[in-house]
Every structure is written in C-alpha cells, then in structure tokens.
Amino acid sequence: MTVYFIGAGPGDPELITVKGQRLIRDCPVIIYAGSLVPAAVLEGHRAETVVNSAELHLEQIIDLIKSAHDRGQDVARVHSGDPSLYGAIGEQIRCLRELGIPFEIIPGVTATAACAALLGAELTLPDVSQSVILTRYADKTTMPEGEALGSLAQHGATMAIHLGVKHLEKILEELLPHYGADCPIAVVHRATWPDQDWVVGTLADIAGKVEAKGFRRTALILVGRVLGSEVFSESSLYRAGHAHLYRP
C-alpha cells in the first residue's frame, strides 16, 4: 500500500503527468483538493472511495489514509499544481512517517510554469535574470527571517509571488525600491482554467489594472525585467561556433 501525492497541475486537466493520471485511474481510494482540482482530473477513475479534502481537517484526512492502509489499498492524494510547493503535504508526510505508511510524490506542472506559458515568456533570459524566486506574501503564515519580500527583491531576480493579490498594494511598496516603477509585472488569475484572465503592466500602474479586473484570489504575481525585455544575449547552447558534447 502506498499514498501517492499527485500534482494535478494548475487547472487544465490535460496538464497532468501520464504517471499521475494512471495512478488516479488505478487507485481504489482518491482524496482530492476539490477547491483547486477540477473534477475533470478524476475522469476515468475506478475508485471505491472518492473524498473531497476541502471539507476536512488534517486528522480526518489521516484517518482516511489509515483506514485505506488497514485495507491494503493505495491512495491517490491529489493536490493542485506541484504538491511540493505550498501543497501542505509536509504535515501529512510527517504523520505518515510516524505511522509507518509508505508514500511517493508525483510532481506536477506549477502555477509559475503555467503563467509563463500563458504570457509567452522565458523567465531566465541571459544578462537579464538567471534566477527565479518562488515565494508568497506573509499573511496567516509568517515568513522566516531573511525571506521578507523586500529582502528577496534585492536580488532583482524574476519573482513569482503566490497568495498575495489581495495585498497587492503592500507588495508593490516592498518591490518598488528594488525593481523600479517601470519594471514589468503580470497578475494572472486562474491560469489554464476556462475563466483564466490576466493583466500586464508596470509596478507603477498594475494596481489600477488589477482593481479594474476585480481579481481577489487564485492569482499569481510575476515580476521581473524578463517580462518586457527584448534586449538579451543569445544562449551558448544554440550559438554557432559553440562546441559541446552533441555538437563538436
């Protein structure tokens, strides 16, 4: 018996790995995050038990897993995006280790990757940014020392900010001194879902554009010069005259 933490991707039911889809169809027990995982992801399943974890607390989820373990049944524990990023699987894994229940993590497409695809952007352009910082706004969950947005913004790297759109004004205050008012920024609402929407602007004007759209939740903020730059060096990988293992 194994518990599979499966990343279902950002919303589009086709953006799930082949392995993740197979496990959902094969596992006799499915526990899925129904508030963020579309029902279409579960199509074709043959599970005896299907439970929406949005209505449960941690102890109830673990009780369901323990019952499945006692019956020798594999569990598909389905999360949105990639479960290793803001998936709240750490606390579940800690319980499973204490109980001696085997588990495996199946990666998924992240919201950041989905937003970059939607915007037609590469997040790591030579001479512009070679780093991507994935972070969140500190609200109910505090940030460890050194991880405040202002501290991270000092790097000038491409930044993806989760769970922060309703605090956009405060976020902009922390970013402006480091990125500058003219720095490009995008706010993407429910990327890859049928009702996806987005706005692109600068740190100076994005707040008004987001207010006009009415985005309040389920949106990712992407900020960085890569979003608006057409001036950057070509990579060495495809440069004529650059030799490597596959192109002497």
TAKA-V719130 format. One record per helix or strand. SS is the DSSP state (hx for helix, st for strand). FROM is the first residue (numbers start at 1). TO is the last residue. Records with the same first field share a line. If there is no record, write none. Layout:
SS = FROM-TO + FROM-TO
This chain:
st = 3-7 + 9-9 + 29-32 + 49-52 + 75-79 + 81-81 + 103-106 + 132-136 + 158-162 + 184-189 + 197-202 + 219-223 + 244-244 + 247-247
hx = 18-26 + 39-42 + 53-55 + 58-71 + 90-99 + 111-119 + 149-153 + 165-179 + 206-213 + 225-227
